[in-house]
Amino acid sequence: MFEVELIAYKDLSVKNMVKNRRSAKSINDAAWSTFRQWLEYFGDKYGKVTVAVSTG
């Protein structure tokens, strides 16, 4: 068994993604910002580092 010390996730540009009308609803429904907040909250709660990795 191992313990996770770092959680890294891709910093998505949701604003640009929702410009495409065909996928905008499903992208908004996916609740990306809620998921990111959840990761950061629990990372902080359990003393883990969370990092948003830039796409550029």
N, C-alpha and C positions, 0 to 999 in steps of 0.2 A: 504494500500500500504506500502511496506517496501523498504528500501534501502540496497543494497548489499555493504558490506565493504571489503569482502575477497573473492578471487577467488582461489580455490585450484584445481589442476589437477594432474593426475598421471604422473610421469616422466617415460615415456615408453622408453625401450631400443630398438629403431628401428633397430639399427645395428644387433642385434641378431634376430629380427623378420624377416628381409629380407634374412636371410640365408636359409630359407625355399623357394625353388624355386617356389612352387605352389602359394604362397601368396605374393611373393616379389613385383610383378608389382602392385597389388592392394594396397599394403601397401605404396609403393612409390607414387602412384597416389593420395593417401589420403592427402598428403601434411601436415604431422604431424608438421614438424618444422615451416611451414608457419602459421599454426593455433596457435602454441605456441607463435610465435612472435607477432601475432595479439592480443592475450590475454594480453601479457605483455605491448604492446604499448598502448592499450586502457585503461588498468589498470592504467598505469602511467599517461596517459592523464587526466583521471578523478579522480586521487588521490586514487585509490583502490590498495590494497595489492594483489599481485599474488604470489602463492607458488606452486612450483613443489614438490609433495610428492613422496619420494623415495619408490621404490617397495621392497626394501630389508630390 
